[in-house]
Amino acid sequence: MSATIVPKGKPILGFNKEPRGNGRPFKKRKIQEKPTREGSSEEILLIDVRDLLAAQALEDAVIREPEDLKPLDNLPEPFTEIDLTVTELSSTGDGLALAPSSSHVYVVPFAVPGDRITAKVIRHTKNENYSIADFVRVLEPSPLRDDSRIKCQYFSTCAGCQFQMLSYDTQLAYKKRIVEKAFKNFSGLNPELVPPISDTIGSPLQYGYRTKLTPHFDGPPGWKRHKKPFESVPPIGFMKKGMRKTIDIEDCPIGTDAVREGMKKERIRVAENIQSYNKGATLLLRESTKRVPKSQTEGVSPTRTEGGTEEVKGKAHAIRRDYGNYVEEKTCITDSTASSREYVDDFIFENPAGAFFQNNNSILPIFTDYVRRNLRLPSISDTSHSQGEINYLVDAYCGSGLFTITCSDPFTQTAGIDISADSISFAHRNAKLNSLPPTKTTFVAADAPALFADITFPASETAVIIDPPRKGCDEGFLRQLVAYAPRRIVYVSCNVHTQARDVGFLMREGGGYVLESVRGFDFFPQTGHVESVAILIRKGDNQDHLATGLGVAKEDGENQAIVREGIDLCA
């Protein structure tokens, strides 16, 4: 049995009727939504809404045609408060609640399955049968909710965190489900080709883990047109959930001690110098670490702070932690052109403070060890092991060399490739810092159309690691990778949905790749974000047994629907 949901449509009909400060209401206006990007939060949410409606239709044993659905005009007026029971969590981290008619979904942030809540309707979609709403209050909490876990005074207002009310085990289970749904909905692969998703690896730190924060403040009203100066200190912080509005945030508990200390001092600096600004600005708060031998710390009188750290006065407010043979002194850098230093186990990395580098150092040793082991680890599915050992590593999208360097030891040679010459410059610098000679580790600044042109490693003895940005790999790169045909591919991703899409492409176009495993890593506890590592193995030359199942998976309601039973956190 399949369920027919309303036709796809992109426009959103939005109303803003709350009164202005002068008491006059805003005019009713239509808002045309921009085209939905592939793998974007809008597309991910839309699929979850459709799946929920299809599942509910199956559960009710009713086939709902578009004309049977509740007309949009009969929905509550925007800014009306309504009571709802949350059914499940979407992959965007928002709660989904079915309307009593079971033909319309309300998307509500900061709500979890089983919550009975009051929500304020903000806008209705025109053709997709869901509405965006604001969280107002909890009427009856879900068994999953425990608000005593919340450690931030701005939670449920700031857009940064979504899950502080959930236990950490529940967060990890939910993030595993995100990965499962991504490969179901975005890979285009038949289910038998996707192995069971492994449990998500948690972060050793659930708070105090972010080594980089970028609070900001907006320009004074009318500054673009009239160049008005600031009359007072504006809110300095992060965006309010669901609004293009900055809220003032004095402290962020997911930041490290050094970053939080830097945030306090930057807020004071901006307030004291606000007249020197003629527009808004983004502030950089980047932790930098220095390891000092224990013998060199004698005579320093630190002040103990929370979490076992110590603050060293007179050293740019360094936060000090004792590790036995050495002491780590952590400071906050606010100059984007300065260099920051970070340690991953005993590996050293220096980067421009404003450049990208993973923002949760506590999980990096576990993460890089997992990648390192899976680059060469033989498996039952790897029938090509008769060709010999995997001796070479190519790190595409190498940046400043995180994987090229941390994974270099078991390989004869490693090569990092990136289109950014600045990244390659720092990668060379980091190789020297880690005593890796050019005969062992090389880096190449390559043009996008010919990334593998300078790679001479035999493909049958080579593993490739790819770690693209959120948009994933473009088709040109994937075709180059398929043409090179390495023995093993480790795909690291900060967007599991575009990862699933790309893995599907590699398995269909590459012909001989098998998806060995997929596992999530929780780099950002308390948020709805999960990173993922997918391992692909190249089979032998005879791939006749792979001919079945590589087509696009069916997309009818029966195959896509998930029937819910009771309170299901992630369905």
N, C-alpha and C positions, 0 to 999 in steps of 0.2 A: 504494500500500500504506500502510495506517495502522497505528499501534501503539496498543494499549490500555494505558494506565497505570492504576495503582490509583486508585479514586475519591478525589475531593478530601475532605480532612478537616483540621480545624483543631487538634484536641487534640494535645498532645505528652506522651509518657510519659517522665518523667525519673526517674533514680535517683541518689541521692547516698550512696555506700557507703564513701567514704574515711573513715578513723578520725578522730575528734576528737582534740583535744590530750590528753584523758584516756585515749585508747586505745580508747574504745568507738565503734563505728560509728554513723553516723547511721541512723535508721530509713528503710526504703524508703518513698518517698512519690511520689504522682502529682502532676504539675504540669499544671494546665489552662491551656493557652495562651489569651491574650486573642484576640478576633476579629481577623483580619488586616485592617489598614487598606489602602485602595486606594492603590497607589503606594508602599507601605511597603517597607522592606528585606526583610521576610518574604515579601511577595507577589512581589517581584522575584526573590528566591532560588528560590522555589517554581517559577516559570515556567522559570528556567534549568535546574533539576533535571529537570523534565518534558521539556524540549527535549532534554537530554542523553540521557535514557533512551529517548525516542522515536527519536533519531538512532542510538543504539546498536542498537535493535531493527531499524531499517531496514538498518543496516550488516550485521547478522547474518542478514538476510532471515528474521527470525523474528517472528511476531506473538505477543506475550506477553499472555496474559490474566491477570487478577489472581490466579487460583488457581495460575498457573505461577510466580509470584514467590516468592522465598525468604521463608519465614515470619519475622515479627519476632522470635519466640522463639529462633530459631536464630542471631541476630546476636550479635556479641561482647558480653559483659557490659560495662556502663559501667566506665570507668577501666582497661580492657584496652588494652594497646599493640598496634598492628597496623602492618604495612608496606604502603604504598600507592604507586601511581604516579599523579601528578596529570595529568589529561586536559586541563583548560581552566580559565579564570578566569570566575567569575560576575560579573554586573554589580554585585555588592556588594563586589567586591575579594577574595573568598575563592577558594581553589583547590577544584576539584571532582575527585574521584577515584572511579572506578567500582570496585565490589567485583568480585572474580573472577567472580562469577555474572553480572555485567553487568546486574543487576536492582536494584541498590542503590547510592546515591551517598553518599560521605562529604564533608562540607564542612569544609575545613581552612584556617584563615587562614595568611598568610605563606608560602604555597606557590605555585609557578608551574608552568605546563604543562611536562612533561618531568621534573620533580623526582621522584625516588624518595625517600620520606620515611618516618619513623616518626611515627605520630599516636596520641594517646590518645582513645579514644571517651568522649564525655561523655554524650550522650543520643540516643535514637532517636525519630524521629517515628512516630506510630502508624499513619497511613494514607497517608503521602506518600513512603515509600521513600527517605528520606535520614536521615543521622545527623550530628550536630554533633560535631566532634572538635577537640582541641587539637594544635597543632604541637609536636613534640618535638625532632626532629633531621632533618638531611638525610643520607640514605644515599648517594645519587648525584645530584649537582646537574644541573639542566637547563642546556642551552647558553644559556638566557636569564638564568640566575642568575650574579651576580658579587658575592659578599658583601663584597668590598673597597670597593664603592660605599657601603656602609652607614655613616652618619655619626653615628648615635645609639646610645648604649650601652643604651637601653631598647627598641630595636627588637625586635619579635617578642614583647614583653610588653605594652607600652603599646598602647592601642587607636587611637592617633592616626594612624599611618602604616602603609601596607601594602606599598609598592613600592620601598623604598630599595635593594633588590637588583637592580632592573631598570634598564636604560639609559633615558634620558629619551625617546628616540625610541620605544622599546617602550611606555613609559607612554602616550604620545600616541596611538599606534596602538590600544592597548587602549581608551582613552577614546572614540575614534571609534567603535569597535565597540559600546560602551555606548549611544551615541546611536542607532546603527543598530537595535540590538535593541529599544530603547525604542519607536521608531516602528513597528517590526514587531509588537510584542506589546501595545502600549497605545493606539495611535491608532485602531484599528478601521478603518483605511483600506486599500483595495486597494493593493498595492505600486506600481502604475503612477502613483499620485497622490503618492507620496513621492519627491522628487528624490534623486539620489545624495548622501549625507551628505558634506559638505566635511571636509577634514583639520582636526583640532583645532589651534587656535592655542595655542602654548606660552607659558609664563610666562618673562619675561626672567631671573627669579631662580628657581632650583629649591630653594634653601635660603635662610634668612634673609629670608623674604618676609612672614611673618604679622605684621601690625601690631596684632593683638589676641590675647591668650591669657587664659584664665580657669581657672587651677589652683584646686583646692579641697582641703579636708580635712574629714574626718567627725568627728562628735561622739564623746566618750569612750563606751566600752561602757556601755549602760544609762542613757544621759543622758536619754532621753525619760521613762523611768519613775522614775528615782531622782535625776535632776539631779546626777549625779556630776561633780566637776571633773576636768580633765585631770591625769593623773599624770605624763605625759611628752609630748613633742612628737609629734603624730601624723604619718603620712605626708602630705606636701603634694605634690599632683601631679594626675595624670589617672587615668582608669579603666583597670583591667587588661582586656585583650581577653577578651571572653566572660564576664566576671564583674562583679558589683556590688561591686567592691573597688577602693579607691584605692591606687595605688602611689606611692612617694616618688620624685619626679623633680626633680633639681637644676638641669637645664638642658634646653632644647628647641631644637635647631638649626634648626628651620623658623621660629622667631621672629626678628624683626629684632634688631639689636644693642641698640637701646634697650630693647626688650621683654625680652630676655634679661638685661640689666643690672638692669632692674626686678624681674625674677623672683628674682634673687639677694638683692636688698635686702628684698623682701617676705617671703621665707622667713626671713631673719634677724629681721625685725620681729615676725613671728608667733611665732617661737621665744622671743623675749625677753618677749612679752606673752601667752603662752598661757593664763595663769591668768585673764586678763580675759575669756576666752571660756567660755561654758557650753554651746555647741553648735558644730557644724561651720559652715564659712563658705566662700564662693566669693570668690576674689581677682580683682580686675580689673587687667589689664596692658594699657594702650592707648597706643600711640605717638602723640605729638603733634609737629608740625613747625613750626618758625619759620624763615622766610627772612630773612636779615640781609644788607644791602648790604656788599660787601667792605670799604668804607671804615670801617664800624663795628666790624670785627673786629680792627683793628690793636691790637697789644699783648697779645692773648690768646695764651697759651702752651698749645697742645693737646698731648695725648699720642696718638700714632698707635696704632691697634688693627688687628685683622685686617680685610681687605677694603677697605683704603684709607680707612677712616673714622678720625676723631680724637676722642678724649674730652676734653671741656673741663672742667677741674676748677673747682669753685666755682659751677657753673651747673646744679645739680640733676643732675649727672652727664650732661650733654648729650653726645650723639654728633654730631660735626660732619663734614660732607662739603662739599668745595669744588667749586662749579660754575662758577667763573670770575668772573662779575659778582656773584654772591652766594654765601653759605654757608648751608647748611641745618643747623640745630641741632635734633636730635631728642631728646626726653625721654619718659619713661614716666609716664603718669598712672595713679594707683591709686584716685582718688575718682570714683565713678560719676556724681556730680552736677556735676563740673567739665566744662568744655568742652575738646574736643580740636580741633586744626586739622590739615587735610590739604590737600595740593595735588595736583591732577590736571592735568598740564601747567601752565598758568598760572592755572587756576581754583582758587579758594579755597573750602574747605568747613569749617564749624564745626558740631559736633554734641555732644550730651551724650556724655561719654566712655563711658558704659555702653550707649548706644543702638546700633542696628545701622548699620554702614557697611561697605562691602566691605573685606575684610581683607588683600588683596594689592594694594598700591599700585603695584607694578612693572608689572602688566598693565593697570591702569585706563586709561592713555592710549591703548593699542592697542584696548582694548575699547570705550571711549566713541567713538573715531574710527570704528570699524566700525559701531556703532549709528547714529551721525550720518549716515554716508554712505548707509546702507541705508534711512533714513527717507524720503529723497527720490529715491534713485537710480532712474531709469526702467529698465525691463527689457523683454525681448521679450514676456514674459507679460502685461505691464501694458497691456492694450488700451484702458484708460480714460484714457490720457495725453492724448487729444484733448480732455478736459474742462478742460485747463489745468494749471498748476503746482500742486504741493502747497505751500500757503502757511502752514498752521497745524499745530501740534503739541499733542497732548494726552498728558500723562504721567500715566497712572493708577498707583496705588500709588507716588506720587512720593517719599515719604519726605521727606528734607531737600533734595530738588531735584537730585540727581546728574545725571539725564538732561535734565530741564527746562532746566538751566543750561548743561551742556556741549554740548547739541544746539541751543541757541537761535539761534545766529548765522544760519543760512540761512533761517529762518522769519520771516514778518511778525509773528506772535504765537505765544507758547507758553503753555500753562496746565498747572499741576500739580494733581492731585487726590489727596487722601488722607483717610481717615476719622479720622486722628489729628491733633487740634488742635496738639499739641506739635510734631509733625513739620512741620506747615504753618508754625508760628511760626519754626522754624529755617530752613525753606525761604525765607521772606521775608528773614530775616537774611542768608542766603547770596546771594540775588539782589542785595542792597545791596552786599555785599562784592565782588561781581563787576560792579558798576556797570550792572546791568540795571534799567531803569526799569519801573514798573508798566504802562506802555503797551506794553511789549514782553513782559514775563513776569509772569504772575499765578499765584496759588495759592489753592485753594479747599478748605476743610475740608467735605467732603460726607458725607451719610448714605449708608450702604451701599445702601439700596433705590433711591436716586436719584442715582447718582454723576455722571451726565451732564446733570442737570437744568439746571445753570447754564452749560453749554457752548453757545455760539451760533455756533461756527465751522461753515461749510457742510461737511457730511461728504465731499462730492466733492473738497474741497481740503484734507482733513485726514488726517494720519497719527497713529496712536495707538500709544504704547509701553506695554506692561504688564510689570511685574516683581513678580509675586506671591510670597508665602512658599512654603515647600516643599510645602504641601498643594495648591498650585495655586489656580485661580480657582473660586469656587462657581458653580453654574448660574445663579443670579440675576444675577451680574455679567456672565457670558457672554451672557445673553439681552439685557441692556442694551446690550452692545457690538454684538451683531448688529442690534439695533433702530436704533442710531445709524449703523451701516454706514459706517465710515470707509474711505477709499480704500486705506489701507495700514496693516497691523498689524505691529509688531515685538514679538515675545514673548520676553522675557528670562527665563530660569528657572534656579533652583538645584536643580531636580529635573526632569530631562529626562523622567521617566516620567509625572508629572502634566502636564507640558507637552505631551507627545504625546497624552495623553487629551483635553486642552482644545483642541488644534489640530484633532483629529478632530471634536470637537463643532462648532467654528466652521465647518469646511468642510461638514459635513452640514447644520447648522441655518442657517448663513449663506447657503448656496446658491451664492453667487457668488465665494467665495474660493479662490485657488490657492496652494498651498504653494510658494513660490519657492525657498527654500533653508533649510538647517539646518546650523549649525556649532557645534562645541563649543569652549569656552575653558577652559584649565586654570588655574583660580584656586588650586588646592591641589595642587601637585606632591608626589610621594611618597605620595599618598593615592588611594583609589579614587573620588574625587568629581570630577565634571565639570559645568560650567555650560554652558548652551546658548542660542543665539539662533536663533529661527525667524522667517522673513519671509513674511508672507501678503499677497497682492495681490488687490484686488477687481477682478473682470472686469466687462465691460460688462453692459448690461441683458439681452442675449440670452444665456442660459446653457444653451440646449438641449444644446450639445455637452458640458456637464458632467454630464448626467443619469446617465451610466453611471459605475460605479466608486465612487460615494459610499456604497455600502452597507458593512456590516461585513465585514471580510475573513474568509475561511474559517479555521476553527480546527481542522481535522482534522490528524492527525499528519503526513500527507504534506506539507502546505503549511507546517507549523510546524517540521518537523525540519530540522536542519542536519547534513549528512553531513561528518564530520571526516576529514581526510587528514593523517596524521602529527601533528606538534606544531603546534597552532593556538592562538595566544595567547589569542584573544578569542572563539572560536566558541561 
